[in-house]
Amino acid sequence: MRNPIVAGNWKMNGSASFAAKMSQQVNVFAAGLNVEVVLSPPSVYLSQVQQAAESYSTAAQNVHFAASGAFTGEMSVSMLQDLGCEYVLVGHSERREMFAENEQFVAKKVAAVVGASLQPILCIGETLEQRHSGQAFDVVKQQLLSAISGLELTAGQLVIAYEPIWAIGTGETATPEQAQEIHSYIRGVLAEQVSAEMADKTRILYGGSVNAETASQLFSQPDIDGGLVGGASLKIEDFKNICSAAANR
């Protein structure tokens, strides 16, 4: 049985006081839940949130694949190791779209993260146009395989977040059946291209506008192992309810 995971991606939101309050509250409720809770604050608050962690893990929202160098504004995997960070978001649709991070760039990041013994949360997903034209399966397969090509992954080292781009920040959510269909397909690709053990132990999260109302139905699906939560992770009661739904799946 895969241990469920709920990751809260704060994106570019919050403050030092917000980070302190949220960390304290998450420590309290996460301690009694059978779910791995992950907080992913903006990089400026990552150290603060990591140092406060008792009942949750932390994830960086971004990383550069180079070990060091003239990359203004970037962070390396060794810097994240220094902070005690456990996870790194890689390939988020906002990074792909707004910062032109293509599949080659994403693959280099995944390799750097894995090489540092951190865990990538690899985000993959299709646009509305790709879904309507019947390309959803091909898109997620291509994104997945290009990101892990040539890597020697141990079973369970990779976390995947399926984020239908058309359902991010729009209030739209894929139906539980639509999400399960893609999650099952992703697991099948892992079984076929990597190994059955890898497929069985990889946690696949749903990342398309998860909220307290939709979480229970989504997490009841057999191949949905939790969620990558955006806006709802900024509201403590909503985030708590989502985490509870994952624990009760």
C-alpha positions in Angstrom: 0.0 0.0 0.0 1.4 3.4 -1.0 1.6 6.0 1.7 -0.6 8.9 0.6 1.0 12.3 0.2 -0.4 15.8 0.0 1.9 18.6 -1.0 0.9 22.3 -0.6 2.4 24.5 -3.3 2.2 28.1 -2.0 3.5 29.4 -5.3 4.5 33.1 -4.9 2.3 33.7 -1.8 2.8 34.2 1.9 4.9 36.2 4.3 7.2 35.4 7.2 4.4 35.6 9.7 2.1 33.4 7.4 4.9 30.8 7.1 5.4 30.7 10.9 1.6 30.4 11.6 1.0 27.8 8.9 4.1 25.7 9.9 2.8 25.6 13.5 -0.7 24.6 12.6 0.4 22.0 10.1 2.7 20.5 12.7 -0.3 20.0 15.0 -2.8 18.4 12.6 -0.3 16.4 10.5 1.1 14.6 13.6 -2.1 12.5 13.9 -2.6 11.7 10.2 -1.5 8.6 8.2 -0.4 10.8 5.3 2.8 12.5 4.4 2.3 16.2 4.4 4.7 18.4 2.3 4.9 22.2 2.4 6.4 24.0 -0.6 6.8 27.7 0.2 8.6 30.4 -1.8 12.4 29.9 -1.6 12.8 32.9 0.6 10.8 31.1 3.4 12.0 27.6 2.7 14.7 27.7 5.5 12.2 29.0 8.0 9.6 26.4 7.1 12.1 23.6 7.1 13.5 24.6 10.5 10.0 24.5 12.0 9.1 21.1 10.5 8.1 18.4 13.0 5.2 16.6 11.3 5.8 17.5 7.6 8.4 17.5 4.9 9.4 20.4 2.6 9.7 20.8 -1.1 11.5 23.5 -3.1 9.4 25.0 -5.9 12.4 25.2 -8.2 16.0 24.2 -8.7 18.8 24.6 -11.3 20.5 21.6 -12.8 24.0 23.1 -12.5 26.1 22.5 -9.4 27.1 26.1 -9.3 27.9 29.1 -11.5 26.6 32.3 -13.0 22.9 31.6 -12.7 21.5 34.7 -11.0 18.4 34.0 -8.8 18.8 30.2 -9.0 19.4 27.5 -6.4 21.4 24.3 -6.7 20.6 20.8 -5.3 23.4 21.1 -2.8 21.9 24.3 -1.5 18.6 22.5 -1.0 20.5 19.7 0.8 22.0 22.2 3.1 18.5 23.4 4.1 17.4 19.8 4.7 14.8 19.9 1.9 13.4 16.5 0.9 11.5 17.2 -2.3 11.7 19.4 -5.4 8.9 20.4 -7.7 10.0 19.8 -11.3 8.2 20.5 -14.5 5.3 22.5 -13.1 3.1 23.8 -15.9 3.7 27.4 -14.8 7.5 26.9 -15.1 7.0 25.2 -18.5 4.7 27.9 -19.8 6.0 31.2 -18.2 9.7 30.4 -18.1 9.9 28.3 -21.3 11.2 25.2 -19.5 11.2 22.5 -22.2 11.4 18.8 -21.8 15.2 18.8 -22.1 15.5 21.4 -19.3 13.1 19.4 -17.1 15.0 16.2 -17.7 18.3 17.9 -16.5 16.6 19.1 -13.4 15.2 15.6 -12.6 18.6 14.1 -13.1 20.2 16.7 -10.8 17.6 16.1 -8.1 17.9 12.3 -8.3 21.7 12.6 -8.3 21.5 14.5 -5.0 19.3 11.8 -3.4 16.4 14.2 -3.2 12.9 13.3 -4.5 11.5 15.0 -7.5 7.8 15.7 -7.7 7.5 15.5 -11.5 4.6 17.5 -12.9 3.1 16.4 -16.2 -0.2 17.1 -17.9 -2.0 18.2 -21.0 -3.6 21.4 -22.2 -7.3 21.7 -23.0 -6.5 21.7 -26.7 -4.5 18.5 -26.4 -7.2 16.8 -24.4 -9.9 17.8 -27.0 -7.7 16.5 -29.8 -7.2 13.2 -28.2 -3.5 13.7 -27.3 -3.7 13.5 -23.5 -2.2 10.1 -23.2 0.6 10.7 -25.7 1.5 14.0 -24.0 1.8 12.6 -20.5 3.7 9.6 -21.7 6.2 11.8 -23.6 6.7 14.2 -20.7 7.2 11.3 -18.3 9.6 9.2 -20.4 11.7 12.2 -21.5 12.1 13.3 -17.9 13.4 10.0 -16.6 15.2 8.7 -19.7 18.6 7.2 -18.8 18.1 7.5 -15.0 18.6 4.6 -12.6 15.6 5.2 -10.2 14.9 3.2 -7.2 11.3 2.2 -6.7 9.5 4.9 -4.8 12.1 7.6 -5.4 9.9 9.4 -8.0 6.7 11.2 -7.2 4.5 12.2 -10.1 1.9 14.9 -10.1 -0.6 14.8 -12.9 -1.8 18.3 -13.4 -4.3 18.8 -16.3 -3.3 22.3 -17.3 -6.9 23.2 -18.2 -7.9 22.6 -14.5 -5.2 24.8 -12.8 -6.4 28.0 -11.3 -9.6 27.9 -13.3 -11.9 26.3 -10.8 -12.3 23.4 -13.2 -11.5 19.9 -11.9 -11.2 16.7 -13.8 -13.9 14.2 -12.7 -12.5 11.4 -10.5 -13.0 9.0 -13.4 -11.1 11.3 -15.8 -8.2 11.6 -13.3 -8.2 7.9 -12.5 -8.0 7.1 -16.2 -4.8 9.1 -16.7 -3.3 8.0 -13.4 -3.8 4.4 -14.3 -2.3 5.0 -17.7 0.8 6.6 -16.1 1.2 3.6 -13.8 0.9 1.4 -16.8 3.7 3.3 -18.7 6.0 2.9 -15.7 5.3 -0.8 -15.5 6.0 -1.2 -19.3 9.0 1.1 -19.6 10.7 0.7 -16.2 9.4 -2.1 -13.9 6.3 -3.5 -12.2 7.9 -2.6 -8.8 8.5 1.0 -9.9 4.9 1.3 -11.1 3.5 -0.2 -7.9 5.6 2.0 -5.5 5.4 5.3 -7.4 3.0 7.8 -5.8 0.9 9.6 -8.4 -0.7 12.8 -7.2 -3.6 14.8 -8.7 -2.8 18.4 -9.2 -5.7 20.1 -10.9 -7.4 22.6 -8.5 -7.9 20.1 -5.6 -10.1 21.5 -2.9 -11.8 20.3 0.3 -15.0 19.5 -1.6 -13.4 17.4 -4.4 -10.6 15.7 -2.4 -12.5 12.7 -1.0 -13.9 11.6 -4.4 -10.5 12.1 -6.1 -8.5 10.3 -3.4 -11.0 7.3 -3.4 -9.7 6.3 -6.8 -7.2 3.4 -6.7 -4.4 5.1 -8.6 -4.6 8.6 -7.0 -2.2 8.7 -4.1 -2.8 12.2 -2.9 -2.7 15.7 -4.3 -0.5 18.6 -5.3 -2.5 21.5 -3.8 -2.3 25.1 -4.9 -4.6 27.8 -3.6 -6.3 25.6 -1.0 -3.0 25.0 0.7 -3.0 28.7 1.8 -6.1 28.1 3.9 -5.4 26.0 6.9 -8.9 24.5 7.3 -9.1 23.6 3.6 -5.6 22.1 3.6 -6.3 20.2 6.8 -9.5 18.7 5.3 -7.7 17.7 2.1 -5.0 16.0 4.1 -7.6 14.2 6.1 -9.3 13.0 3.0 -6.0 11.5 1.8 -5.5 9.8 5.1 -8.9 8.2 4.9 -8.7 7.0 1.3 
